[in-house]
Amino acid sequence: MNINYQKKMDNLIAENQSNNRVPTLLLHACCAPCSSYVLEYLSEYFNIKVLYYNPNISPVEEYDYRLQEEQRLIDTLNTKNKVELIRGDYNPSLFFDAVKGFEKEPEGGKRCEICFRLRLEESARYCKKINADYFATTLTISPLKNAEKINAIGESIGEKYGVKYLSSDFKKKNGYKRSIELSREYNLYRQNFCGCIFSKTESSN
């Protein structure tokens, strides 16, 4: 069954607006370019706490540069409601331990599912910790990532932790196209791999 995640989000936003609510969203972000459109769009309707939690990214120089770009975007983006950055712990061994045995999986396979789950689990924990109304991820903006798979993981984790997952498909409404435009406008560092050494190797072949 095809689910219209954009319509689900639109309905939820309309419901909150009808109640004059500005809920808090814990938004997991993988990088500034993917965040750009999502923040421009959702900051109209939510107070956003951006969680930069990506133990998959290596080397540390790549991780730090993406983090700096995320902060720079948040500092310069003009938003209606508040946006602030939470810097998650960086422990790449968690990622390598989690995907052990799946190193040779192609992009989009089981290794990526494990990585999505690792980052969304931490997002759900933070959502509960700060008592945010919802948690979500920028990952669904990528045309190379399966939104249905990511949302299924997010929804199951939300149920596990007793927090609400905000389903999304940020590719809709020309979201990916807009992220490219904003990346140019803000001169954001764009990379051609997701962040892990396995995707970097595959992208260079």
SULMO-V511123 format. One record per pair of residues at least 24 apart in sequence whose C-alpha atoms are under 10 Angstrom apart, sorted by the first residue. I is the first residue (numbers start at 1). GAP is how many residues later the second one is. If there is no record, write none. Layout:
BEGIN
I:GAP + I:GAP
END
This chain:
BEGIN
2:146 + 3:145 + 3:166 + 4:144 + 4:163 + 4:164 + 4:165 + 4:168 + 5:142 + 5:143 + 5:146 + 5:161 + 5:162 + 5:163 + 5:164 + 5:165 + 5:167 + 6:161 + 6:162 + 6:163 + 6:164 + 6:165 + 6:166 + 6:167 + 7:160 + 7:161 + 7:162 + 8:158 + 8:159 + 8:160 + 8:161 + 9:157 + 9:158 + 9:159 + 9:160 + 10:158 + 12:154 + 13:29 + 13:31 + 13:32 + 13:33 + 14:31 + 16:29 + 16:30 + 17:28 + 21:24 + 21:25 + 22:24 + 22:25 + 22:26 + 22:59 + 22:111 + 23:24 + 23:25 + 23:109 + 23:110 + 23:111 + 24:24 + 24:25 + 24:57 + 24:58 + 24:59 + 24:103 + 24:106 + 24:107 + 24:108 + 24:109 + 24:110 + 24:111 + 25:24 + 25:25 + 25:58 + 25:102 + 25:106 + 25:107 + 25:108 + 25:109 + 25:110 + 25:111 + 25:139 + 25:140 + 25:141 + 26:24 + 26:25 + 26:58 + 26:59 + 26:60 + 26:97 + 26:98 + 26:100 + 26:101 + 26:102 + 26:104 + 26:105 + 26:106 + 26:107 + 26:108 + 26:109 + 26:110 + 26:111 + 26:139 + 26:140 + 27:24 + 27:25 + 27:56 + 27:58 + 27:59 + 27:93 + 27:96 + 27:97 + 27:99 + 27:100 + 27:105 + 27:107 + 27:108 + 27:109 + 27:110 + 27:111 + 27:139 + 28:24 + 28:25 + 28:26 + 28:58 + 28:60 + 28:91 + 28:92 + 28:94 + 28:95 + 28:96 + 28:98 + 28:99 + 28:107 + 28:108 + 28:109 + 28:110 + 28:111 + 29:24 + 29:25 + 29:38 + 29:41 + 29:56 + 29:90 + 29:94 + 29:107 + 29:108 + 29:109 + 29:110 + 30:24 + 30:26 + 30:27 + 30:33 + 30:36 + 30:37 + 30:40 + 30:89 + 30:107 + 30:108 + 30:109 + 30:164 + 30:165 + 31:32 + 31:34 + 31:35 + 31:36 + 31:37 + 31:38 + 31:39 + 31:40 + 31:42 + 31:107 + 31:108 + 31:157 + 31:158 + 31:159 + 31:160 + 31:163 + 31:164 + 32:34 + 32:35 + 32:36 + 32:37 + 32:38 + 32:39 + 32:40 + 32:41 + 32:42 + 32:106 + 32:147 + 32:150 + 32:151 + 32:154 + 32:156 + 32:157 + 32:158 + 33:33 + 33:36 + 33:37 + 33:40 + 33:105 + 33:108 + 33:143 + 33:145 + 33:146 + 33:147 + 33:148 + 33:149 + 33:150 + 33:151 + 33:153 + 33:154 + 33:155 + 33:156 + 33:157 + 33:158 + 34:36 + 34:103 + 34:104 + 34:105 + 34:106 + 34:107 + 34:108 + 34:136 + 34:141 + 34:142 + 34:144 + 34:145 + 34:146 + 34:148 + 34:149 + 34:156 + 35:35 + 35:38 + 35:39 + 35:102 + 35:103 + 35:104 + 35:106 + 35:144 + 35:147 + 35:148 + 36:34 + 36:37 + 36:38 + 36:41 + 36:102 + 36:139 + 36:140 + 36:142 + 36:143 + 36:144 + 36:145 + 36:146 + 36:147 + 36:150 + 36:152 + 37:101 + 37:104 + 37:133 + 37:134 + 37:137 + 37:138 + 37:139 + 37:140 + 37:141 + 37:142 + 37:143 + 37:144 + 37:145 + 37:146 + 38:99 + 38:100 + 38:102 + 38:103 + 38:132 + 38:133 + 38:137 + 38:138 + 38:140 + 38:141 + 39:34 + 39:35 + 39:38 + 39:39 + 39:40 + 39:42 + 39:44 + 39:99 + 39:140 + 40:37 + 40:38 + 40:39 + 40:40 + 40:138 + 40:139 + 40:142 + 41:38 + 41:39 + 41:129 + 41:134 + 42:37 + 42:38 + 42:39 + 43:35 + 43:36 + 43:37 + 43:38 + 43:39 + 43:40 + 44:35 + 44:36 + 44:37 + 44:38 + 45:35 + 45:36 + 46:34 + 46:35 + 46:36 + 46:37 + 46:87 + 46:88 + 47:32 + 47:33 + 47:34 + 47:35 + 47:36 + 47:37 + 47:85 + 47:86 + 48:33 + 48:34 + 48:35 + 48:36 + 48:37 + 48:84 + 48:86 + 48:87 + 49:33 + 49:34 + 49:35 + 49:36 + 49:37 + 49:77 + 49:78 + 49:81 + 49:83 + 49:86 + 50:24 + 50:33 + 50:34 + 50:35 + 50:36 + 50:37 + 50:38 + 50:73 + 50:85 + 50:86 + 50:87 + 50:88 + 51:33 + 51:34 + 51:35 + 51:36 + 51:37 + 51:68 + 51:71 + 51:72 + 51:75 + 51:76 + 51:84 + 51:85 + 51:86 + 52:33 + 52:34 + 52:35 + 52:36 + 52:37 + 52:38 + 52:67 + 52:71 + 53:33 + 53:34 + 53:35 + 53:36 + 53:37 + 53:38 + 53:65 + 53:66 + 53:67 + 53:69 + 53:70 + 54:33 + 54:34 + 54:35 + 54:36 + 54:37 + 54:38 + 54:41 + 54:61 + 54:62 + 54:64 + 54:65 + 54:68 + 54:141 + 54:142 + 55:33 + 55:34 + 55:35 + 55:36 + 55:37 + 55:38 + 55:39 + 55:40 + 55:41 + 55:60 + 55:63 + 55:64 + 55:140 + 55:141 + 56:34 + 56:35 + 56:36 + 56:37 + 56:38 + 56:39 + 56:40 + 56:42 + 56:43 + 56:56 + 56:59 + 56:60 + 56:62 + 56:63 + 56:138 + 56:139 + 56:140 + 56:141 + 56:142 + 57:33 + 57:34 + 57:35 + 57:38 + 57:136 + 57:137 + 57:138 + 57:139 + 57:140 + 57:142 + 57:143 + 58:34 + 58:137 + 58:138 + 58:139 + 58:140 + 58:142 + 59:33 + 59:136 + 59:137 + 59:138 + 60:30 + 60:31 + 60:32 + 62:129 + 62:133 + 62:134 + 63:27 + 63:132 + 63:133 + 64:26 + 65:124 + 66:122 + 66:123 + 66:124 + 66:125 + 66:129 + 68:121 + 69:117 + 69:118 + 69:119 + 69:120 + 69:121 + 70:118 + 70:119 + 72:114 + 72:116 + 73:109 + 73:110 + 73:113 + 73:114 + 73:115 + 76:110 + 77:105 + 77:109 + 86:40 + 88:34 + 88:35 + 88:38 + 89:33 + 92:104 + 94:24 + 95:24 + 95:101 + 96:100 + 103:94 + 103:95 + 103:96 + 104:94 + 104:98 + 105:93 + 105:94 + 106:92 + 106:93 + 106:96 + 107:37 + 107:38 + 107:86 + 107:87 + 107:91 + 107:92 + 107:95 + 107:96 + 108:36 + 108:37 + 108:38 + 108:41 + 108:91 + 111:87 + 112:33 + 112:38 + 112:82 + 112:84 + 112:87 + 113:33 + 113:36 + 113:37 + 113:40 + 114:39 + 115:81 + 116:33 + 116:34 + 116:35 + 116:37 + 116:38 + 117:33 + 117:36 + 117:37 + 117:39 + 117:40 + 119:35 + 120:30 + 120:33 + 120:34 + 120:35 + 120:37 + 120:38 + 120:45 + 121:32 + 121:33 + 121:35 + 121:36 + 121:37 + 121:39 + 121:40 + 122:35 + 123:31 + 123:34 + 123:35 + 123:42 + 124:30 + 124:33 + 124:34 + 124:35 + 124:36 + 124:37 + 124:38 + 124:39 + 124:40 + 124:41 + 125:32 + 125:33 + 125:36 + 125:37 + 125:38 + 127:31 + 127:34 + 127:35 + 127:36 + 127:37 + 127:38 + 128:30 + 128:33 + 128:34 + 128:35 + 128:36 + 131:32 + 132:31 + 132:32 + 133:30 + 133:31 + 133:32 + 133:33 + 134:24 + 134:29 + 134:30 + 134:31 + 134:32 + 134:33 + 135:28 + 135:29 + 135:30 + 135:31 + 135:32 + 136:28 + 136:29 + 136:30 + 136:31 + 136:32 + 137:28 + 137:29 + 137:30 + 137:31 + 137:32 + 137:33 + 138:30 + 138:31 + 138:32 + 138:33 + 139:29 + 139:30 + 139:31 + 139:32 + 139:55 + 140:27 + 140:28 + 140:29 + 140:30 + 140:31 + 140:32 + 140:35 + 140:36 + 141:27 + 141:28 + 141:29 + 141:30 + 141:31 + 141:33 + 141:34 + 141:35 + 141:36 + 141:38 + 142:27 + 142:28 + 142:29 + 142:33 + 142:34 + 142:37 + 142:52 + 143:26 + 143:27 + 143:28 + 143:33 + 144:50 + 147:24
END
